[in-house]
């Protein structure tokens, strides 16, 4: 009898344990299901948009591109911030076009001492321009650390591009390094399909702020007169398009003496002087336009790959695609200051006994 009761008690205990284990499994399954559902819907929630500090470089060695030019910035965070600013920058419900301002730098030891001050001055100017605006700063790899810290503190949406090629002093003086820097910026724009109005801003350029509103009115190409001044010589050279309303008829270059009269070196629209690269802007879509590749014969592949040369050629040859700004091109809104340092004087020793 006792053994029968013990058997029944043991069976009841096993039933209770089985029931308790089943409840634990149900609780665990319910908990896991709730966590899954919460995580699933959290993934669809909009993430907060990073401010300008999120696009600053985490370190000089960080880069999201393996090929040159290297980008010293966090590309994904920058793109999210750029899209958010683009959506917020609207006039009457219509989004403003993105402006991409490209600034090149000199890698000579003499220029390095002034670079920080001039970049800071340019940053103060660009901060006054309504968004969306993206600042592309291009410079040689050895100069990156100091500039990266400066750009982080500007409060401007930027991308810091660098390259490893070296240039001699003679090549720098001949403008080969600046040409390479501009092509580096255009390669980045083309690679990432940045739909924008592209303008090359020199470190010594001074702007009327209304000029940037004029830039956003460009559909394909735009050009304007630039007053080029030199701190080493007392002269002003004005270069730009000769216009009728907004239609470009040609190009002119004129030297003005200090009293405002035309100098003997002045030119007219018929002389077709070299176009100042800071005197025009263009829609970035021309960089991946199929028409670009039909301009050059197959025997000259290098020319078709030179984006800067292509853009300059279209501006100087196809006036029908260029819009003159402002109206009649009579107002100077960009002043370029030649920042070339004055060479130190050379004194020749003389023999006082002669």
Secondary structure, DSSP 4 states (H G I P E B T S, - for coil): -HHHHHHHHHHHHHHHHHHHHHHHHHHHHHHHHHHHHHHHHHTTSPPPPP-GGGGS-S-TT--S-SSSSEE-S-HHHHHHHHHHHHHH-EETTEEPPPEEEEEE---SHHHHHHHHHHHHHHHHHHTTSPSPEEEEEEEEGGGHHHHHHHHHTS-S-EEEEEE-----HHHHHTTHHHHHHHHHHHHHHHHTT--SEEEE--TTEEE-THHHHHHTT-SSEEE--EEEEESSSS-EEEEEEEEETTEEEEEEEEEE-TTSPBPTT---GGG-PPPPGGGEEEEGGGGG-GGGGGGS-TT-HHHHH-HHHHHHHHHHH-GGGEEESSGGG-S--EEEEE-PPPPPP------TT-
